[in-house]
Amino acid sequence: MKSRPATTELCRLLTACRSAPVSETVILSKTGLSGEALARTVCDLTDEGFVIRRDPLK
């Protein structure tokens, strides 16, 4: 896994929540990432084999 602080923090947050959905707003506030940086980080993690489900807003 890439050792960028944002990547590590996102992994911690998602691991703590396990299967419970986490809103983008919560992730952004807890990690301090911008929306673009979050998208990049999620893409990096999925490229490395992590399964991160993104549900569209209803």
C-alpha positions in Angstrom: 0.0 0.0 0.0 1.2 3.5 -0.7 2.3 5.2 2.4 0.8 8.6 1.9 -0.8 9.9 5.1 -4.1 10.3 3.3 -4.2 6.7 2.1 -3.3 5.4 5.5 -6.0 7.6 7.2 -8.7 6.5 4.6 -7.8 2.9 5.3 -8.1 3.4 9.0 -11.5 5.1 8.6 -12.9 2.5 6.3 -11.6 -0.4 8.4 -13.1 1.0 11.5 -16.5 1.3 9.8 -16.3 -2.1 8.1 -19.4 -2.7 6.1 -21.3 0.4 7.4 -21.6 3.1 4.7 -19.5 6.2 5.2 -20.5 9.4 3.5 -18.1 11.4 1.4 -18.7 14.4 3.7 -17.6 12.4 6.7 -14.5 11.0 4.9 -13.5 14.5 3.7 -13.8 16.0 7.2 -12.0 13.2 8.9 -9.1 12.9 6.4 -8.8 16.6 5.3 -8.7 15.5 1.7 -10.3 17.4 -1.2 -12.8 15.7 -3.3 -10.3 15.2 -6.1 -7.7 13.8 -3.7 -10.2 11.4 -2.3 -11.1 10.1 -5.7 -7.4 9.6 -6.5 -6.8 7.8 -3.2 -9.9 5.5 -3.7 -8.6 4.7 -7.2 -5.2 3.9 -5.9 -6.6 1.6 -3.3 -8.8 -0.2 -5.7 -5.9 -0.6 -8.1 -4.1 -2.3 -5.2 -6.9 -4.8 -4.7 -9.1 -3.2 -2.0 -12.8 -3.4 -2.6 -14.5 -0.1 -2.1 -18.1 0.2 -3.1 -19.3 3.6 -4.2 -23.0 4.1 -4.2 -24.5 7.0 -6.2 -26.7 9.5 -4.4 -30.4 8.8 -4.7 
